């Protein structure tokens, strides 16, 4: 959840098909016109408030630290995602680049794949070594339906952002390989910032590592994702810098 990517006077107003999917959804809600900061704040407060209410109602206080970390990472991801899209829209990059990045909705497909893999790990991970699945370890054997619903909603939010990070990273490197020699200095500078934001977008997710330290599959998945995005977007930064 986040608002329009406005707030940058250099950036044209995005049209549908030129936005992340979640921007289009929120932008289509009648009467909703929040700044990015306000939208991210509302997102955090809504999810955190719901989580605390469920923790009180079902005595799930032990799950609050992990839940708060997940909600915080999702909110930070929303803010960085908007900052990334502002940099890209304000640049003079060839139109094929933002069209491929925003217009294909590939980040949703990648997010779905990440979400299915995560749910599999939550429900079955550890079963072969006599360890309780992570979802049961956090929410208890009764698995209260409202708590499971909220947990899966927050986790989808995270996975969508992971998918977005993958897509932004791959498309960014492709853009730098293809167009770096034709871009002017201001455009290269903006696109380097976009690549660095993509790396920051991934690094934020390391806040989840302390909660999966005893879950090797999830630990490797998170750290591997961060390393992959850092390497790919870092290569794009190097290419743009060497073309200066």
C-alpha positions as CSV (number, residue, x, y, z in Angstrom):
1,X,0.0,0.0,0.0
2,X,1.4,3.4,-0.9
3,X,0.3,6.5,-2.6
4,X,1.1,8.3,-5.8
5,X,4.7,8.7,-6.6
6,X,4.3,12.5,-6.7
7,X,6.4,14.9,-4.8
8,X,9.1,15.5,-7.4
9,X,8.6,18.5,-9.5
10,X,10.8,17.1,-12.2
11,X,8.7,14.0,-12.5
12,X,5.7,13.9,-14.9
13,X,2.4,12.6,-13.5
14,X,2.4,8.8,-14.3
15,X,-0.3,7.2,-16.3
16,X,-1.7,3.8,-15.6
17,X,0.6,1.3,-17.4
18,X,3.5,3.5,-16.4
19,X,3.4,2.6,-12.7
20,X,4.0,-0.3,-10.4
21,X,0.8,-2.4,-10.1
22,X,0.2,-1.4,-6.4
23,X,0.5,2.3,-7.4
24,X,-2.2,1.9,-10.0
25,X,-4.4,0.1,-7.5
26,X,-4.1,2.7,-4.8
27,X,-4.3,5.6,-7.3
28,X,-7.6,4.2,-8.5
29,X,-9.3,4.3,-5.1
30,X,-11.8,7.2,-5.1
31,X,-10.9,10.0,-2.7
32,X,-7.4,8.7,-1.9
33,X,-4.7,11.3,-2.5
34,X,-1.9,10.8,-0.1
35,X,1.7,11.9,-0.3
36,X,4.2,9.0,-0.3
37,X,5.2,9.7,3.3
38,X,1.6,9.8,4.5
39,X,0.7,6.7,2.6
40,X,3.6,4.7,4.0
41,X,2.8,5.9,7.5
42,X,-0.8,4.8,7.1
43,X,0.3,1.4,5.8
44,X,2.6,0.9,8.8
45,X,0.0,2.0,11.4
46,X,-2.8,-0.1,9.9
47,X,-0.7,-3.3,9.8
48,X,1.0,-2.7,13.1
49,X,-2.3,-1.8,14.8
50,X,-4.0,-4.9,13.5
51,X,-1.1,-7.0,14.6
52,X,-1.1,-5.6,18.1
53,X,-4.9,-6.1,18.4
54,X,-4.6,-9.7,17.4
55,X,-1.7,-10.2,19.7
56,X,-3.8,-8.9,22.6
57,X,-6.8,-10.9,21.6
58,X,-5.1,-14.3,21.1
59,X,-2.1,-13.8,23.5
60,X,0.4,-13.9,20.6
61,X,2.9,-11.4,22.1
62,X,5.8,-13.6,21.3
63,X,5.1,-13.1,17.6
64,X,5.1,-9.3,17.8
65,X,8.9,-8.7,17.3
66,X,8.9,-10.7,14.1
67,X,5.6,-9.2,13.0
68,X,6.8,-5.7,13.6
69,X,10.0,-6.3,11.7
70,X,8.0,-7.6,8.7
71,X,5.6,-4.7,8.8
72,X,8.5,-2.2,9.1
73,X,10.4,-3.8,6.2
74,X,7.2,-3.7,4.0
75,X,6.7,-0.1,4.9
76,X,10.3,0.8,4.2
77,X,10.1,-1.1,1.0
78,X,7.1,0.9,-0.1
79,X,8.9,4.2,0.5
80,X,12.0,3.0,-1.4
81,X,9.9,1.7,-4.2
82,X,8.3,5.1,-4.6
83,X,11.7,6.9,-4.5
84,X,13.0,4.5,-7.1
85,X,10.0,5.1,-9.5
86,X,10.4,8.9,-9.1
87,X,14.1,8.7,-10.1
88,X,13.3,6.6,-13.1
89,X,10.4,8.8,-14.3
90,X,12.4,12.0,-13.8
91,X,15.2,10.7,-15.9
92,X,15.6,11.0,-19.7
93,X,16.1,7.3,-20.1
94,X,14.8,5.8,-23.4
95,X,11.1,5.1,-23.2
96,X,11.5,1.4,-23.7
97,X,13.2,1.1,-20.3
98,X,10.3,2.4,-18.1
99,X,7.8,0.8,-20.4
100,X,9.4,-2.6,-19.8
101,X,9.9,-2.0,-16.1
102,X,6.4,-0.7,-15.3
103,X,4.2,-1.9,-18.1
104,X,4.7,-5.6,-18.1
105,X,3.6,-6.4,-14.4
106,X,6.4,-9.1,-14.3
107,X,7.1,-8.0,-10.7
108,X,3.7,-9.5,-9.8
109,X,4.6,-12.8,-11.3
110,X,7.9,-12.9,-9.5
111,X,6.2,-11.9,-6.3
112,X,3.7,-14.8,-6.7
113,X,6.6,-17.2,-7.2
114,X,8.3,-15.9,-4.1
115,X,5.1,-16.0,-2.1
116,X,4.3,-19.6,-3.0
117,X,7.9,-20.6,-2.1
118,X,7.6,-18.7,1.2
119,X,4.3,-20.3,2.2
120,X,5.7,-23.7,1.4
121,X,8.6,-23.0,3.7
122,X,6.3,-21.7,6.4
123,X,4.0,-24.7,6.3
124,X,6.4,-27.5,5.6
125,X,9.9,-26.2,6.4
126,X,11.5,-28.1,9.2
127,X,9.0,-31.0,9.2
128,X,11.7,-33.4,8.0
129,X,14.0,-32.7,11.0
130,X,11.3,-32.7,13.7
131,X,11.0,-28.9,13.9
132,X,7.7,-27.1,14.0
133,X,6.8,-25.1,10.8
134,X,7.6,-21.4,11.3
135,X,4.0,-20.3,11.1
136,X,3.0,-22.7,13.9
137,X,6.1,-21.7,16.0
138,X,5.0,-18.0,15.7
139,X,1.2,-18.3,16.0
140,X,0.8,-21.5,18.0
141,X,-0.7,-24.8,17.1
142,X,-4.2,-23.4,17.1
143,X,-3.3,-21.0,14.2
144,X,-6.1,-18.3,14.8
145,X,-7.6,-17.6,11.4
146,X,-7.5,-13.8,11.7
147,X,-3.8,-13.9,12.7
148,X,-2.9,-16.3,9.9
149,X,-4.8,-14.0,7.4
150,X,-2.9,-10.9,8.6
151,X,0.4,-12.8,8.5
152,X,-0.1,-14.0,5.0
153,X,-1.2,-10.5,3.9
154,X,2.0,-8.9,5.3
155,X,4.1,-11.7,3.8
156,X,2.5,-11.1,0.4
157,X,3.4,-7.4,0.7
158,X,7.0,-8.4,1.4
159,X,7.1,-11.0,-1.5
160,X,5.7,-8.4,-3.9
161,X,8.5,-6.1,-3.0
162,X,11.0,-8.9,-3.4
163,X,9.7,-9.6,-6.9
164,X,9.8,-5.9,-7.7
165,X,13.5,-5.8,-6.5
166,X,14.4,-8.7,-8.8
167,X,12.7,-7.1,-11.8
168,X,14.1,-3.6,-11.2
169,X,17.6,-5.1,-10.8
170,X,17.5,-7.2,-14.0
171,X,15.9,-4.5,-16.1
172,X,18.3,-1.9,-14.8
173,X,21.3,-4.0,-15.8
174,X,19.8,-4.6,-19.2
175,X,19.2,-0.9,-19.6
176,X,22.8,0.0,-18.7
177,X,24.3,-2.6,-21.0
178,X,22.1,-1.4,-23.9
179,X,22.0,2.3,-23.5
180,X,24.9,3.4,-21.3
181,X,26.9,5.0,-24.2
182,X,23.9,7.0,-25.4
183,X,22.9,8.6,-22.1
184,X,23.9,12.1,-21.0
185,X,25.6,12.7,-17.6
186,X,22.4,13.8,-15.7
187,X,20.5,10.8,-16.9
188,X,23.3,8.4,-15.9
189,X,23.4,10.1,-12.5
190,X,19.7,9.6,-12.0
191,X,19.9,6.0,-13.1
192,X,22.8,5.3,-10.8
193,X,20.7,6.6,-8.0
194,X,17.9,4.3,-9.1
195,X,20.3,1.3,-9.1
196,X,21.5,2.3,-5.6
197,X,17.9,2.5,-4.4
198,X,17.3,-0.9,-5.8
199,X,20.2,-2.2,-3.7
200,X,18.9,-0.4,-0.6
201,X,15.5,-1.8,-1.3
202,X,17.0,-5.3,-1.0
203,X,19.3,-4.5,2.0
204,X,16.3,-3.4,4.1
205,X,15.1,-7.0,4.0
206,X,18.2,-8.1,6.1
207,X,16.2,-6.9,9.1
208,X,14.3,-10.2,8.8
209,X,17.5,-12.3,9.2
210,X,17.4,-12.5,13.1
211,X,14.0,-14.1,13.0
212,X,15.0,-16.9,10.5
213,X,18.4,-17.7,11.9
214,X,17.4,-21.2,12.8
215,X,15.6,-21.8,9.4
216,X,18.4,-22.4,6.9
217,X,16.1,-22.4,3.8
218,X,14.7,-19.0,4.6
219,X,18.0,-17.6,5.8
220,X,19.7,-18.6,2.5
221,X,16.8,-17.3,0.5
222,X,16.9,-13.9,2.1
223,X,20.6,-13.4,2.1
224,X,20.9,-14.9,-1.4
225,X,18.3,-12.5,-2.7
226,X,20.1,-9.5,-1.2
227,X,23.4,-10.6,-2.6
228,X,22.0,-11.3,-6.1
229,X,20.3,-7.9,-6.3
230,X,23.4,-6.2,-5.0
231,X,25.6,-7.9,-7.6
232,X,23.3,-7.2,-10.5
233,X,22.5,-3.6,-9.7
234,X,26.1,-3.0,-8.6
235,X,27.2,-4.1,-12.0
236,X,24.8,-1.6,-13.5
237,X,26.2,1.2,-11.4
238,X,29.8,0.3,-12.5
239,X,28.7,0.3,-16.2
240,X,27.1,3.7,-15.9
241,X,30.1,5.1,-14.0
242,X,32.6,3.8,-16.6
243,X,30.6,5.4,-19.4
244,X,30.9,8.9,-17.8
